[in-house]
Amino acid sequence: MGAAAPPPSTGASAGMGDDSVLPFQFDRSAMRGRVARVDATLDHILRRHRYPPPVAGLVAEAVVLSALIGQTMKLRWKFSLQVRGDGPVRLIATDYYAPAEEGQDARLRAYASFDAGDVASFRGSQAEAVGLLGEGVVGLTIDQGPGMTPYQGITPLAGGSLSAAVETYYAQSEQLATRFHIEAAMAQEAGKDPAWRAGGIMIQQLPDHGGVVPDAPSGDEGLMTADDVAAMGSRAEDWSRASILMRSVETYELIGPHVTPDRLLYRLFHEEAPRVYPAQGVAFGCTCSAERVRQALSIYSARDIATMTTAEGQVTADCQFCGARYTFAPETLGFEAEKP
């Protein structure tokens, strides 16, 4: 497609772009990026778990990050984001499953583990909720499928948000200037119940080789930042201009539904000559199954399985992502299981 033109302002366009990721590039400033809307998918995840607001906001941010990053995955690949901390929120985990075939939706799932009592006493703003994770790390994993070794990168939980930590990862490990802007909120349309909506923009400078790594990076703990990376190349001014434009986005524009992603791109970046590509749909999806659970339990001995058996003589396992419960006869589990 050519450079984006202002889309028609018709009522029929309202809501278009929901649960989707729209890739784009800037012809003027050699950047690429994506706009994500994750609404019904996110609402399904958060309503199923009924997380308290600070935890729900963190999970929402992780889900949008996963959608923005995962859209680049090839068919049948999987992208996982895990945040582990030593605070009241111990774990946030998301999975993005690329479509099995062209034209299908990608699938997203997420969950969090936390101490309910400590979270209930939190009185800070949503922007401060990242402090509930304490000290920790963010892990990014790309699984290319059977027979391939997964790629994993780890970065400190630094910068004051999950987005900032991932920006640090790209700057430090990939030397790519990357910036995210993510918003999430409970929203209510006329005649409908309140529901979670979230949106995000990611911009990333295309590789610009030849720079010198600064002696004193400006990030937390002496880590590189996106601005440090941009300053190493020849397009620092382009990066600064696009970053300023990105910061001008309003919450209502980002989470929708009345401003479509293509209209948002034109409003923010029309001077950068944005070129858009086909959007990728996303939906909630879990890969759990009785067979997968049985396989996971196959590493345990009969003695181990006995400790998991209920008074009713059953072994149960719950999926942390979707809440599905699986029930097994103990003698069919473990590496000492009876063979049919």
CORGI-V793023 format. One record per residue. PSI is psi in degrees with one decimal (NA if undefined). Layout:
BEGIN
psi={PSI:PSI}
END
This chain:
BEGIN
psi={155.5:-173.6:142.9:139.0:160.2:124.6:158.1:142.2:70.8:151.2:-24.9:-21.3:-13.3:130.5:-16.6:141.9:-6.9:146.2:55.0:163.1:123.3:112.0:150.8:168.2:156.5:114.9:-30.6:-38.4:17.0:54.2:160.3:168.3:-173.4:148.2:128.6:140.9:125.8:97.8:-73.2:-36.4:-48.0:-42.3:-39.1:-45.4:-48.9:-35.5:-35.1:-37.4:-20.7:50.3:147.8:154.2:-44.5:-38.8:-41.4:-40.8:-40.4:-42.3:-41.2:-44.8:-43.0:-38.5:-45.6:-40.9:-44.4:-38.3:-42.8:-42.2:-42.0:-24.3:-22.5:-8.2:143.9:165.9:134.4:2.9:163.7:135.3:131.2:139.9:125.1:131.5:120.9:132.1:170.4:15.4:-167.2:-32.9:110.2:-30.8:136.2:126.6:133.7:151.3:135.9:118.7:115.8:154.0:149.5:-29.6:155.4:139.0:-12.0:160.3:146.1:160.1:141.8:143.8:159.4:154.8:166.3:149.1:130.5:164.1:109.6:-38.9:-46.7:-36.8:-37.2:-27.0:-1.7:131.1:11.3:177.5:168.9:-33.9:-25.2:-5.2:-23.9:-24.3:-20.0:-16.6:-18.8:-146.9:138.9:-164.6:158.9:127.7:135.6:124.6:132.6:119.5:115.1:1.1:-179.6:138.0:-3.5:140.9:123.4:145.3:132.2:134.4:145.5:138.8:150.2:150.7:84.8:160.9:-6.2:3.6:164.2:-39.5:-44.0:-36.7:-41.1:-36.0:-41.3:-40.3:-48.8:-38.3:-45.9:-44.5:-34.7:-11.6:50.2:122.4:120.1:138.8:140.8:148.0:117.3:137.5:145.5:145.1:157.6:127.6:156.3:123.0:156.9:128.1:5.6:158.2:155.2:143.5:153.4:137.6:146.8:153.1:160.5:154.9:139.7:128.2:146.2:128.1:135.2:152.1:134.7:86.8:162.7:-2.9:171.3:130.0:129.5:146.5:-31.2:83.4:150.7:-1.8:172.8:144.5:28.2:23.7:154.2:148.1:170.3:-40.6:-36.3:-44.5:-43.8:-36.9:-19.1:-23.4:-161.6:3.5:34.1:-36.5:-39.8:-42.7:-45.1:-43.2:-46.6:-36.8:-40.7:-43.4:-40.6:-37.7:-13.8:-2.8:142.6:151.2:-45.3:-29.7:-37.2:-42.1:-10.5:-164.8:0.8:-14.6:112.7:156.6:-39.9:-37.7:-39.3:-44.2:-43.5:-40.5:-42.9:-42.1:25.7:-27.8:-16.1:1.9:63.8:136.8:121.5:154.4:169.0:138.5:151.3:120.8:149.5:152.6:160.7:140.9:134.7:144.0:8.6:154.4:162.4:-38.5:-38.8:-40.8:-42.4:-40.9:-40.8:-33.3:-5.3:-10.1:-9.5:151.5:170.8:-37.0:-41.6:-44.8:-35.4:-35.3:-18.6:-6.7:133.1:171.3:-23.3:2.4:29.9:156.4:124.7:150.8:133.1:139.3:123.0:-22.6:-50.6:-10.8:1.9:140.5:133.2:138.3:134.3:153.4:130.7:-31.5:-8.6:4.2:162.7:167.6:-8.3:17.1:148.2:136.5:136.7:NA}
END
